[in-house]
């Protein structure tokens, strides 16, 4: 119980995936969620 409280996990605000730190969360958002906006806009 205490280890969960003391951990510095980061949760994605889009899909609620859990990451060990903010850098991993940032990389995830850049790769997964930022690209979602670009899908379907190519060729316009």
C-alpha positions as a Python dict, from the first residue, in 0.01 Angstrom:
ca = {
    (1, 'X'): (0, 0, 0),
    (2, 'X'): (269, 248, 95),
    (3, 'X'): (477, 173, -215),
    (4, 'X'): (185, 276, -434),
    (5, 'X'): (151, 603, -246),
    (6, 'X'): (524, 674, -266),
    (7, 'X'): (558, 583, -635),
    (8, 'X'): (591, 857, -893),
    (9, 'X'): (382, 691, -1159),
    (10, 'X'): (226, 907, -1427),
    (11, 'X'): (-115, 842, -1579),
    (12, 'X'): (-203, 934, -1936),
    (13, 'X'): (-495, 1178, -1936),
    (14, 'X'): (-618, 1037, -2270),
    (15, 'X'): (-620, 660, -2216),
    (16, 'X'): (-527, 626, -1846),
    (17, 'X'): (-221, 408, -1918),
    (18, 'X'): (31, 410, -1634),
    (19, 'X'): (399, 500, -1685),
    (20, 'X'): (696, 491, -1452),
    (21, 'X'): (781, 859, -1497),
    (22, 'X'): (682, 1178, -1677),
    (23, 'X'): (937, 1125, -1956),
    (24, 'X'): (780, 794, -2053),
    (25, 'X'): (436, 953, -2037),
    (26, 'X'): (550, 1238, -2259),
    (27, 'X'): (698, 998, -2514),
    (28, 'X'): (374, 797, -2514),
    (29, 'X'): (159, 1105, -2575),
    (30, 'X'): (389, 1226, -2853),
    (31, 'X'): (388, 889, -3030),
    (32, 'X'): (30, 775, -2975),
    (33, 'X'): (-204, 1064, -2907),
    (34, 'X'): (-42, 1348, -3105),
    (35, 'X'): (-45, 1128, -3415),
    (36, 'X'): (-418, 1062, -3379),
    (37, 'X'): (-488, 1423, -3474),
    (38, 'X'): (-287, 1384, -3795),
    (39, 'X'): (-471, 1070, -3911),
    (40, 'X'): (-717, 1164, -4181),
    (41, 'X'): (-566, 1509, -4238),
    (42, 'X'): (-298, 1389, -4479),
    (43, 'X'): (-356, 1496, -4834),
    (44, 'X'): (-573, 1796, -4747),
}
